């Protein structure tokens, strides 16, 4: 079983730091390259670049929670949730379909908040 994981390309878990501006403040985020790839995919689905997506996620998290304890971990969880939701069929595999409005559409269709 462990061979599935230990034989992964080391480049996937190599970390990469990126600098970006969040409302005029320069910050740096360090993530493994595989997470940067997933964030790029998510951003592309909604016509954004990665920095725009990260800013949007940051702002929405602040609006919802009021604070951020560990933003890098939050971004990793976002990536894992995205892939998990795709595997479960809750997000279309067609990477040309935007994710914006997905929550609202699913909520309206089911009549419940998800």
TIMI-263861 format. One record per atom (N, C-alpha, C): x, y, z; residue in three letters. Coordinates in pm, 1 decimal, padded with zeros to 6 digits, always signed. Each point is the difference from the previous one (the first is absolute). Layout:
<sites>
((X,Y,Z),"ala")
...
</sites>
This chain:
<sites>
((+00081.0,-00118.4,+00000.0),"unk")
((-00081.0,+00118.4,+00000.0),"unk")
((+00086.3,+00126.1,+00000.0),"unk")
((+00101.4,+00004.3,+00082.4),"unk")
((+00079.7,+00122.0,+00012.2),"unk")
((+00072.4,+00036.2,-00128.4),"unk")
((+00023.1,-00098.0,-00087.3),"unk")
((+00067.2,+00029.5,-00126.5),"unk")
((-00079.7,+00100.0,-00082.4),"unk")
((-00131.6,-00002.7,+00013.4),"unk")
((-00084.1,+00096.3,-00071.2),"unk")
((+00042.6,+00141.9,+00035.6),"unk")
((+00036.6,+00020.1,+00122.8),"unk")
((+00034.8,+00133.3,+00047.9),"unk")
((+00149.0,+00029.1,-00009.8),"unk")
((+00084.4,-00095.8,+00038.8),"unk")
((+00143.8,+00027.7,+00004.5),"unk")
((+00062.5,+00008.8,-00139.2),"unk")
((-00065.2,-00054.1,-00100.7),"unk")
((+00052.7,+00008.2,-00136.2),"unk")
((-00048.5,+00124.2,-00074.8),"unk")
((-00067.7,+00089.6,+00070.8),"unk")
((-00045.4,+00124.7,-00062.4),"unk")
((+00120.6,+00083.5,-00041.7),"unk")
((-00017.4,+00075.5,-00104.0),"unk")
((+00103.6,+00090.1,-00047.6),"unk")
((+00035.8,+00099.0,+00111.1),"unk")
((+00126.1,+00004.2,+00043.0),"unk")
((+00039.6,+00092.0,+00107.2),"unk")
((-00029.7,+00146.0,-00032.7),"unk")
((-00008.5,+00031.6,-00126.9),"unk")
((-00033.4,+00136.9,-00039.2),"unk")
((-00137.2,+00042.4,+00047.9),"unk")
((-00089.3,-00096.5,+00020.2),"unk")
((-00135.0,+00032.4,+00045.1),"unk")
((-00002.4,+00051.1,+00143.4),"unk")
((+00089.7,-00051.2,+00082.9),"unk")
((+00000.0,+00044.5,+00139.4),"unk")
((+00113.3,+00097.0,+00031.8),"unk")
((+00070.1,+00041.6,-00102.3),"unk")
((+00098.1,+00106.8,+00015.4),"unk")
((-00076.9,+00129.6,+00023.6),"unk")
((+00046.4,+00082.2,+00093.5),"unk")
((-00073.3,+00122.9,+00029.9),"unk")
((+00046.0,+00114.6,-00088.9),"unk")
((-00093.4,+00091.1,-00018.6),"unk")
((+00028.5,+00119.2,-00078.4),"unk")
((-00069.1,+00116.6,+00068.1),"unk")
((+00074.4,+00106.1,+00023.8),"unk")
((-00057.4,+00120.7,+00059.3),"unk")
((-00035.9,+00096.9,-00112.0),"unk")
((-00112.9,+00065.7,+00016.3),"unk")
((-00042.0,+00102.7,-00094.4),"unk")
((-00034.0,+00126.1,+00078.1),"unk")
((+00043.8,+00111.5,-00055.1),"unk")
((-00035.1,+00129.0,+00059.1),"unk")
((-00121.3,+00053.9,-00073.0),"unk")
((-00089.9,+00060.9,+00075.7),"unk")
((-00116.3,+00062.8,-00058.9),"unk")
((-00045.6,+00114.0,+00087.4),"unk")
((-00086.3,+00082.6,-00056.5),"unk")
((-00055.6,+00112.9,+00074.5),"unk")
((-00143.4,-00031.7,+00039.9),"unk")
((-00028.0,+00017.4,+00127.1),"unk")
((-00136.0,-00009.8,+00051.2),"unk")
((-00037.9,+00139.6,+00047.1),"unk")
((-00078.0,+00067.6,-00080.3),"unk")
((-00043.9,+00136.3,+00030.1),"unk")
((+00117.8,+00092.6,+00028.1),"unk")
((+00099.5,-00009.2,-00087.7),"unk")
((+00115.1,+00089.0,+00008.1),"unk")
((+00111.9,-00045.8,+00091.1),"unk")
((-00023.4,-00105.3,+00075.3),"unk")
((+00102.6,-00051.4,+00091.4),"unk")
((+00067.5,-00120.3,-00065.9),"unk")
((+00132.0,+00006.5,-00011.6),"unk")
((+00074.2,-00110.3,-00059.5),"unk")
((+00014.7,-00111.2,+00102.9),"unk")
((-00033.8,-00120.0,-00041.9),"unk")
((+00013.0,-00115.7,+00088.0),"unk")
((+00057.5,-00116.1,-00080.7),"unk")
((+00043.2,-00101.0,+00067.5),"unk")
((+00056.0,-00118.2,-00064.8),"unk")
((-00073.2,-00123.3,+00050.8),"unk")
((-00030.0,-00089.8,-00092.2),"unk")
((-00066.1,-00125.2,+00035.5),"unk")
((+00085.4,-00113.6,-00052.1),"unk")
((+00026.3,-00096.6,+00085.2),"unk")
((+00080.0,-00116.6,-00038.5),"unk")
((-00090.5,-00123.3,+00001.3),"unk")
((-00009.3,-00064.2,-00117.5),"unk")
((-00078.4,-00122.6,-00015.0),"unk")
((+00078.2,-00099.0,-00084.6),"unk")
((-00038.3,-00125.2,+00009.4),"unk")
((+00057.0,-00101.2,-00086.1),"unk")
((-00049.1,+00024.6,-00142.9),"unk")
((+00083.9,-00035.2,-00097.9),"unk")
((-00031.5,+00028.8,-00139.3),"unk")
((-00132.2,-00061.0,-00045.0),"unk")
((-00035.9,-00115.2,+00052.0),"unk")
((-00126.1,-00062.1,-00040.7),"unk")
((-00119.1,+00088.3,+00039.1),"unk")
((+00008.7,+00067.4,+00114.6),"unk")
((-00108.4,+00088.4,+00041.7),"unk")
((-00007.1,+00124.1,-00088.4),"unk")
((+00117.0,+00052.6,-00041.1),"unk")
((-00000.9,+00113.6,-00092.7),"unk")
((-00067.8,-00039.8,-00131.2),"unk")
((+00023.0,-00121.4,-00045.0),"unk")
((-00063.4,-00047.0,-00124.8),"unk")
((-00151.5,-00005.6,+00014.0),"unk")
((-00048.2,-00050.5,+00112.7),"unk")
((-00144.9,-00008.5,+00021.5),"unk")
((-00059.5,+00139.8,+00010.9),"unk")
((+00066.6,+00090.4,+00069.7),"unk")
((-00050.4,+00137.1,+00009.8),"unk")
((-00006.8,+00066.6,-00137.6),"unk")
((+00099.6,-00025.9,-00083.7),"unk")
((-00001.4,+00053.9,-00136.7),"unk")
((-00120.0,-00054.2,-00077.8),"unk")
((-00029.8,-00127.6,+00017.3),"unk")
((-00114.8,-00061.1,-00067.4),"unk")
((-00131.4,+00061.7,+00047.7),"unk")
((-00014.2,+00015.8,+00130.3),"unk")
((-00121.7,+00059.8,+00055.8),"unk")
((-00015.5,+00142.4,-00052.7),"unk")
((+00107.0,+00076.9,+00003.0),"unk")
((-00004.8,+00138.8,-00046.9),"unk")
((-00039.9,+00006.5,-00147.2),"unk")
((+00059.1,-00084.7,-00081.4),"unk")
((-00028.2,+00000.6,-00143.6),"unk")
((-00147.0,-00028.7,-00028.8),"unk")
((-00060.2,-00085.7,+00079.6),"unk")
((-00141.4,-00033.6,-00021.1),"unk")
((-00089.7,+00122.4,+00010.4),"unk")
((+00040.2,+00097.4,+00080.5),"unk")
((-00081.1,+00120.7,+00017.1),"unk")
((+00064.3,+00123.0,-00063.5),"unk")
((+00092.9,-00022.5,-00093.2),"unk")
((+00058.6,+00110.2,-00075.0),"unk")
((+00088.4,+00092.2,+00081.8),"unk")
((+00065.2,-00056.2,+00101.0),"unk")
((+00087.9,+00079.6,+00085.8),"unk")
((+00142.2,-00053.4,-00009.8),"unk")
((+00093.9,+00081.4,+00045.7),"unk")
((+00134.2,-00054.6,+00020.8),"unk")
((+00007.5,-00045.8,+00145.7),"unk")
((+00107.3,-00065.6,+00035.3),"unk")
((+00012.9,-00057.7,+00133.7),"unk")
((-00002.7,+00107.0,+00108.8),"unk")
((+00066.5,+00113.0,-00023.8),"unk")
((+00000.8,+00105.9,+00100.4),"unk")
((-00140.5,+00055.3,+00023.1),"unk")
((-00077.7,+00014.1,-00106.1),"unk")
((-00138.3,+00047.6,+00014.9),"unk")
((-00082.5,-00099.4,+00080.7),"unk")
((+00017.5,-00129.1,-00027.1),"unk")
((-00072.1,-00102.5,+00076.0),"unk")
((+00037.5,+00005.4,+00147.4),"unk")
((+00128.4,+00008.5,+00027.9),"unk")
((+00046.0,+00002.9,+00139.3),"unk")
((-00055.8,+00121.9,+00072.2),"unk")
((-00001.9,+00114.3,-00066.8),"unk")
((-00057.4,+00120.9,+00060.4),"unk")
((-00148.8,-00019.9,+00027.2),"unk")
((-00071.3,-00058.9,-00094.6),"unk")
((-00143.4,-00025.0,+00016.7),"unk")
((-00023.9,-00095.8,+00117.4),"unk")
((+00077.1,-00108.1,+00007.5),"unk")
((-00014.6,-00095.1,+00110.4),"unk")
((+00030.7,+00067.6,+00133.6),"unk")
((+00104.2,+00079.7,+00003.2),"unk")
((+00038.1,+00072.9,+00121.2),"unk")
((-00115.4,+00088.9,+00045.5),"unk")
((-00054.1,+00079.3,-00093.3),"unk")
((-00108.0,+00092.9,+00034.3),"unk")
((-00125.3,-00073.8,+00046.6),"unk")
((-00033.7,-00109.3,-00068.2),"unk")
((-00119.5,-00075.7,+00038.4),"unk")
((+00018.0,-00067.2,+00136.1),"unk")
((+00120.6,-00047.9,+00027.8),"unk")
((+00025.9,-00061.5,+00130.2),"unk")
((-00009.7,+00103.1,+00112.0),"unk")
((+00055.8,+00117.6,-00023.4),"unk")
((-00009.2,+00107.4,+00099.2),"unk")
((-00146.5,+00038.6,+00022.3),"unk")
((-00076.1,+00012.0,-00108.9),"unk")
((-00141.0,+00036.7,+00012.0),"unk")
((-00079.3,-00106.6,+00075.9),"unk")
((+00034.6,-00126.9,-00020.0),"unk")
((-00074.9,-00109.2,+00061.5),"unk")
((+00044.8,-00028.2,+00143.1),"unk")
((+00131.8,-00003.5,+00023.0),"unk")
((+00054.5,-00037.2,+00131.1),"unk")
((+00043.6,+00118.9,+00085.2),"unk")
((+00032.7,+00110.5,-00066.4),"unk")
((+00046.1,+00117.7,+00073.0),"unk")
((+00149.5,+00003.3,+00023.4),"unk")
((+00068.1,-00110.4,-00020.3),"unk")
((+00144.6,-00006.3,+00019.7),"unk")
((+00054.9,-00121.9,-00075.0),"unk")
((+00131.7,-00004.8,-00007.8),"unk")
((+00065.9,-00113.5,-00064.9),"unk")
((+00108.9,-00051.2,+00093.1),"unk")
((-00009.5,-00127.2,+00038.1),"unk")
((+00102.2,-00059.2,+00086.2),"unk")
((+00121.3,-00047.0,-00080.3),"unk")
((-00023.9,-00073.1,-00107.1),"unk")
((+00110.0,-00055.3,-00079.2),"unk")
((-00044.9,-00005.1,-00145.5),"unk")
((+00029.4,+00106.1,-00073.9),"unk")
((-00049.9,+00013.8,-00136.1),"unk")
((+00059.0,-00104.6,-00094.5),"unk")
((+00126.1,-00034.5,+00016.7),"unk")
((+00061.3,-00102.6,-00086.1),"unk")
((-00070.9,-00134.2,+00016.6),"unk")
((-00030.6,-00035.2,+00123.6),"unk")
((-00073.4,-00124.5,+00023.9),"unk")
((-00139.5,+00007.7,-00059.7),"unk")
((-00064.1,+00115.9,+00011.5),"unk")
((-00131.3,+00018.9,-00060.4),"unk")
((+00006.3,-00024.0,-00150.7),"unk")
((+00103.1,+00051.9,-00066.8),"unk")
((+00013.7,-00019.5,-00144.7),"unk")
((+00020.1,-00147.9,-00034.5),"unk")
((+00076.0,-00071.0,+00082.1),"unk")
((+00018.4,-00144.6,-00023.5),"unk")
((-00133.3,-00073.4,+00012.7),"unk")
((-00077.3,+00035.7,+00100.8),"unk")
((-00131.4,-00062.6,+00020.3),"unk")
((-00091.9,+00032.8,-00118.0),"unk")
((+00005.4,+00122.7,-00048.8),"unk")
((-00080.3,+00036.5,-00118.1),"unk")
((+00033.1,-00092.1,-00117.2),"unk")
((+00127.3,-00024.7,-00021.0),"unk")
((+00042.7,-00087.2,-00110.4),"unk")
((-00051.1,-00142.6,+00019.4),"unk")
((+00010.8,-00050.9,+00121.3),"unk")
((-00047.0,-00136.0,+00027.9),"unk")
((-00151.6,-00009.9,-00011.6),"unk")
((-00070.9,+00102.1,+00046.1),"unk")
((-00146.8,+00001.3,-00013.5),"unk")
((-00040.5,+00004.5,-00146.8),"unk")
((+00070.1,+00078.8,-00077.9),"unk")
((-00028.5,+00010.6,-00143.5),"unk")
((+00014.0,-00136.9,-00067.6),"unk")
((+00111.6,-00067.1,+00024.5),"unk")
((+00019.9,-00130.9,-00063.6),"unk")
((-00098.7,-00103.0,+00054.5),"unk")
((-00029.9,+00006.1,+00128.7),"unk")
((-00096.0,-00092.6,+00059.1),"unk")
((-00140.0,+00021.9,-00057.3),"unk")
((-00041.1,+00125.6,-00012.1),"unk")
((-00131.9,+00031.0,-00056.4),"unk")
((-00009.2,-00043.4,-00146.8),"unk")
((+00111.2,+00010.6,-00071.9),"unk")
((+00000.2,-00047.3,-00138.9),"unk")
((-00015.2,-00151.6,-00004.3),"unk")
((+00071.5,-00070.2,+00086.4),"unk")
((-00008.9,-00146.4,+00003.7),"unk")
((-00139.2,-00047.4,+00039.5),"unk")
((-00064.1,+00074.4,+00089.3),"unk")
((-00135.2,-00034.7,+00044.8),"unk")
((-00107.4,+00040.0,-00100.8),"unk")
((+00038.7,+00073.7,-00104.0),"unk")
((-00096.0,+00042.9,-00101.0),"unk")
((-00074.6,+00126.2,+00035.5),"unk")
((+00040.6,+00068.0,+00107.7),"unk")
((-00066.1,+00123.8,+00040.0),"unk")
((+00050.2,+00120.5,-00078.5),"unk")
((+00113.9,-00015.2,-00065.7),"unk")
((+00055.3,+00100.8,-00090.7),"unk")
((+00026.2,-00071.3,-00131.8),"unk")
((-00041.8,+00061.8,-00108.4),"unk")
((+00020.2,-00059.0,-00132.8),"unk")
((+00148.5,-00016.2,-00030.0),"unk")
((+00033.8,-00108.3,-00066.7),"unk")
((+00138.5,-00024.8,-00039.1),"unk")
((+00042.6,+00090.1,-00115.8),"unk")
((-00096.2,+00056.6,-00070.7),"unk")
((+00029.6,+00089.7,-00111.8),"unk")
((+00062.2,+00127.3,+00056.1),"unk")
((+00128.4,+00016.4,-00023.8),"unk")
((+00073.1,+00112.6,+00058.7),"unk")
((-00030.6,+00132.7,-00067.9),"unk")
((-00088.0,-00002.7,-00100.1),"unk")
((-00042.7,+00124.1,-00063.7),"unk")
((-00124.1,+00057.2,+00067.5),"unk")
((-00062.7,-00078.1,+00086.0),"unk")
((-00119.1,+00046.2,+00070.7),"unk")
((+00042.7,+00075.4,+00126.1),"unk")
((-00048.1,+00122.5,+00016.2),"unk")
((+00040.0,+00078.8,+00117.2),"unk")
((-00056.9,-00056.1,+00130.4),"unk")
((+00069.1,+00029.6,+00107.8),"unk")
((-00045.6,-00039.7,+00132.6),"unk")
((-00085.9,+00107.9,+00063.5),"unk")
((+00015.2,+00124.5,-00045.1),"unk")
((-00078.5,+00111.2,+00055.5),"unk")
((-00147.9,-00031.5,-00014.5),"unk")
((-00072.1,+00018.3,+00107.8),"unk")
((-00143.7,-00026.3,-00000.8),"unk")
((-00036.1,-00144.4,+00026.8),"unk")
((+00097.6,-00088.9,+00010.8),"unk")
((-00027.9,-00141.6,+00023.2),"unk")
((-00074.5,-00020.0,+00130.6),"unk")
((+00046.8,+00061.9,+00106.9),"unk")
((-00063.6,-00015.2,+00131.1),"unk")
((-00144.6,+00048.3,-00005.2),"unk")
((-00021.3,+00116.3,-00060.6),"unk")
((-00134.4,+00055.7,-00008.5),"unk")
((-00091.1,-00091.7,-00081.9),"unk")
((+00049.9,-00050.4,-00112.4),"unk")
((-00081.0,-00088.3,-00085.7),"unk")
((-00034.9,-00129.0,+00072.3),"unk")
((+00096.5,-00058.1,+00071.7),"unk")
((-00026.3,-00124.4,+00072.9),"unk")
((-00097.8,+00024.0,+00114.3),"unk")
((+00013.9,+00116.0,+00066.4),"unk")
((-00089.7,+00033.9,+00109.4),"unk")
((-00142.6,+00015.4,-00050.6),"unk")
((-00015.7,+00071.4,-00110.1),"unk")
((-00133.4,+00021.0,-00056.0),"unk")
((-00060.6,-00130.3,-00048.4),"unk")
((+00081.9,-00087.5,-00058.2),"unk")
((-00049.9,-00126.8,-00052.6),"unk")
((-00045.6,-00093.2,+00112.3),"unk")
((+00074.0,+00002.2,+00111.6),"unk")
((-00033.2,-00093.3,+00108.6),"unk")
((-00093.7,+00060.8,+00103.3),"unk")
((-00002.7,+00132.6,+00004.4),"unk")
((-00082.2,+00065.8,+00100.5),"unk")
((+00068.2,+00006.1,+00134.8),"unk")
((+00124.9,-00044.1,+00007.7),"unk")
((+00076.0,+00000.1,+00124.7),"unk")
((+00132.1,+00067.7,-00021.1),"unk")
((+00057.7,+00050.2,+00106.1),"unk")
((+00135.7,+00053.9,-00004.3),"unk")
((+00098.2,-00114.3,+00006.5),"unk")
((+00105.7,+00008.8,-00079.9),"unk")
((+00106.5,-00099.9,+00005.8),"unk")
((+00127.8,+00063.9,+00046.7),"unk")
</sites>
